[in-house]
Amino acid sequence: MCDWKAGEVLVFDVDGSREVVAHVAGFPFSIDWLPDGRLVATTPGGVVAGPDLSPYGAAGNPFNEIVVDAAGRVWVDMPGSMPWEESRPGTVAVVLADGSSRQVADDVWFPNGMVILGEDTLVVAESHADRLTAWTITESGELADRRVWADLGPGSAPDGICADAEGAIWYASVPGRRCTRVAEGGEVLDSVAADRGCFACMLGGDDGCSLYIVANRYSGSGASDGVVLIHQATVPRAGRP
């Protein structure tokens, strides 16, 4: 997980012990892994990779979330404004192994969590539009067939997301103080309440059914009292990351 305030990428064991595996100056930063096993991350200075977090591509671009597809392409997004500013649309971009990058989508409203379902469906959480939006990834690395994957309703504000083996998506909600599992189309399948805002979630553990939730108390201008919560889900993880 990423501890933005400490600038640390942390690895947790099941007993709660932790190890710092990387340091990042400033935020936002998010992580995934390349097909060769290297850590890849968004940072305020661009996308970096490897144990020394050396430059990988999109230098100078402070992308937010990240997901790597089966072909090794790195998909990233960037909000058009900060949470406390007037909302403006953001963008989605792709970063290739040769270091080049290009914008592939716009008109996304505070894009946050990203997952890839199967091998060719990219889903992005649009926090300020209360929806999950999907595209088909073409063989050439473009995005096509934009569509609303799930309309979540006013105030849902999806942040981090992850997918399971039944094709459903869990999304974390800061204002809702919950993580909710939805089917394509928006049907609510499950929900887990917390006592503070839920920022990110990921299925893992030995059986893939442990839902790890990063939660913080959030005032609108800052976060504090961060915790990692665990909920036992009934369907294991799938998709990417």
C-alpha angles and dihedrals in degrees: 000000000000120000100199098188094049093040091230136135104214133198115203128201122214090259092058097256114140141206127198107226101171142010125220124187113224130351161308100051131155134177145219135150132257120230089260091058099256119140111245123192144178113234136173087264100048139279116326134183145189133037092303093043092235120182113285105169149308092058114203096017115121097209119180117208129021142197130175121216129215091267092056096252113147114224117199138170138207129201117231092224142010120265093257094048130081106284116259128173120266135203145244120220139179125223118203131208091255090063096253121128138185139184112254104175140019137178092067114143111227095327113212131154120033132197135170116221115205108335102305114032118093115195122192127189110230102201097188093046096047093230147102112235125200137200133181113242109224124215089254092055100257128128119242140168098034111202142159105261093187134357102212101188134247116319096014093117098182113214120168117014140189135181136229137210093267092059094254124133129222114210129191118223123200098192091037093050090217147090115233132194115216136179123226105285093037106275109156110235102171141350135198120201125213135187092240139029117301111223105172141005138190135178115230144121127113093305097033091241101103108106108208113201126193108208134178139172104253128196099181094261102048147002133232142169095042118192138175113230127193126212123181108233125195099224123058127235125276139165127040134339 
